[in-house]
Amino acid sequence: MRFSPERSFNKSDCTGCGICEKVCPSGVIEIQNGYPFFRIDKCIACGHCGVYCPANCFGFDRVPETEDICSSEKYLKLLEARRSIRYFSTIIPSEEEICNVLSVLSQSPTGVNKQGITVRVVRGAEAVEELLRPVKKLLRILDCTGISFLIGKLTGMSAYLRKLREGRDIIFRGAPVVFFFHVPRSNITGRTDGIIAAATVMHHAVTLGYGTLWNGIAEKLFQLIPSWHSSDTKGTRLTAVLCMGYPEMAPEWKVPPRDYMVKWC
Ligand SMILES: Cc1cc2nc3c(=O)[nH]c(=O)nc-3n(C[C@H](O)[C@H](O)[C@H](O)COP(=O)(O)O)c2cc1C
C-alpha cells in the first residue's frame, strides 16, 4: 500500500520541470540529468511529488473539482448540526457501515506521514456492557475503601458516581459502538495524529447520519482497567475514545456560540 515514488515514476512522461523536487518535504529528490533521482531511504511516502506533477508521471487519480468539495457554508452547517450524543438508538451499525465511517482514516494526516493509527472497535450492546463490567467492579472496590467518596468530593463527580452506582451507563450512554484510537508510542506526533484521526472520523460519521460522543472518562479509565487493553495495541498509546451510533433524537436548536480568543502576535 505504501507509496513509493521510485516504483511509480514513469520516466517517459517526465518533462524535467523539477516541481517534484520543490514540493518534497524531506528534500530527498534531486534533479539529475533532467530527471528526478529519489533518495528513497529518507522518503516519507507523502506522495506530494505525484500530487503536483503536471505530467502525472506517478499515475495518480485526479482530485475532485472545486465545486464538488464541501463549501465553507456547508461545513459550518455540519458543525452547527453536530452535537455530542448522549441518547443513542439501540440500532447497531453493521461492520460494513463501521468500516465505511472509518474509511476516512486513509486521508487523515500524521506527522512525517508515519501513519500507524489503529482503531479498536467494540460493537454491540453486549460488548459495550462487557466494557462497563470492570468499571462497576472498580467502583465497588473504591466504595468499600471510601476512596470513591474522596474522589467524588475532590473532582466534583459525586453525582456522576452515584448515577453509575445506580446502574446507569453514563459512561458510554448506551452507544452501540465504541472506537479506541491508538497510535504507536514511537510516533513523535502520535497524540496529535490520533486526535486528528478521531475528529476526522467524528465529522465523517455526522455526514453519514450517525452521532458521536468523545469519551474523556473512558480515556482516563483506560489507564486503570487492564481488561480494556489488548495485545494488538502493544507499543501504542490511546489518544481518544469515541462512541458512535444513530442518535435517538436529533438536536432541534443550535447551541449558543462558544468563546475563543485570537491574539495577533
Ligand atoms: C476530549 C473530550 C472528552 C469528552 N468526554 C466526555 C465524556 O466523557 N462524557 C460526556 O458525556 N461528554 C464528553 N465530552 C463531550 C463534551 O462534554 C461536549 O463536547 C461539550 O459539552 C459540548 O457539547 P457538544 O459536543 O454537543 O458541542 C467530551 C468532549 C471532548 C472534546
The ligand as an SDF file (V2000), in Angstrom:
LIG
                    3D

 31 33  0  0  0  0  0  0  0  0999 V2000
  -11.8750   15.3310   24.6840 C   0  0  0  0  0  0  0  0  0  0  0  0
  -13.3330   15.3080   25.0690 C   0  0  0  0  0  0  0  0  0  0  0  0
  -13.7540   14.4140   26.0290 C   0  0  0  0  0  0  0  0  0  0  0  0
  -15.1150   14.3480   26.3660 C   0  0  0  0  0  0  0  0  0  0  0  0
  -15.5300   13.4360   27.2790 N   0  0  0  0  0  0  0  0  0  0  0  0
  -16.8370   13.3140   27.5690 C   0  0  0  0  0  0  0  0  0  0  0  0
  -17.3060   12.2990   28.4600 C   0  0  0  0  0  0  0  0  0  0  0  0
  -16.5380   11.5090   28.9960 O   0  0  0  0  0  0  0  0  0  0  0  0
  -18.6370   12.2290   28.7100 N   0  0  0  0  0  0  0  0  0  0  0  0
  -19.5290   13.0840   28.1300 C   0  0  0  0  0  0  0  0  0  0  0  0
  -20.7220   12.9630   28.4030 O   0  0  0  0  0  0  0  0  0  0  0  0
  -19.1160   14.0500   27.2770 N   0  0  0  0  0  0  0  0  0  0  0  0
  -17.8040   14.1730   26.9620 C   0  0  0  0  0  0  0  0  0  0  0  0
  -17.3800   15.1150   26.0670 N   0  0  0  0  0  0  0  0  0  0  0  0
  -18.3700   15.9500   25.4120 C   0  0  0  0  0  0  0  0  0  0  0  0
  -18.3530   17.3840   25.9040 C   0  0  0  0  0  0  0  0  0  0  0  0
  -18.9410   17.4440   27.1630 O   0  0  0  0  0  0  0  0  0  0  0  0
  -19.1000   18.1950   24.8600 C   0  0  0  0  0  0  0  0  0  0  0  0
  -18.3160   18.2540   23.6940 O   0  0  0  0  0  0  0  0  0  0  0  0
  -19.4320   19.5850   25.3240 C   0  0  0  0  0  0  0  0  0  0  0  0
  -20.3560   19.5190   26.3550 O   0  0  0  0  0  0  0  0  0  0  0  0
  -20.0050   20.4090   24.2080 C   0  0  0  0  0  0  0  0  0  0  0  0
  -21.1240   19.8070   23.6180 O   0  0  0  0  0  0  0  0  0  0  0  0
  -21.1780   19.4400   22.0740 P   0  0  0  0  0  0  0  0  0  0  0  0
  -20.1450   18.3800   21.8030 O   0  0  0  0  0  0  0  0  0  0  0  0
  -22.5680   18.9560   21.8310 O   0  0  0  0  0  0  0  0  0  0  0  0
  -20.8500   20.6800   21.2680 O   0  0  0  0  0  0  0  0  0  0  0  0
  -16.0490   15.2130   25.7350 C   0  0  0  0  0  0  0  0  0  0  0  0
  -15.5920   16.1080   24.7610 C   0  0  0  0  0  0  0  0  0  0  0  0
  -14.2570   16.1590   24.4240 C   0  0  0  0  0  0  0  0  0  0  0  0
  -13.8090   17.1210   23.3650 C   0  0  0  0  0  0  0  0  0  0  0  0
  1  2  1  0
  2  3  1  0
  2 30  2  0
  3  4  2  0
  4  5  1  0
  4 28  1  0
  5  6  2  0
  6  7  1  0
  6 13  1  0
  7  8  2  0
  7  9  1  0
  9 10  1  0
 10 11  2  0
 10 12  1  0
 12 13  2  0
 13 14  1  0
 14 15  1  0
 14 28  1  0
 15 16  1  0
 16 17  1  0
 16 18  1  0
 18 19  1  0
 18 20  1  0
 20 21  1  0
 20 22  1  0
 22 23  1  0
 23 24  1  0
 24 25  2  0
 24 26  1  0
 24 27  1  0
 28 29  2  0
 29 30  1  0
 30 31  1  0
M  END
$$$$
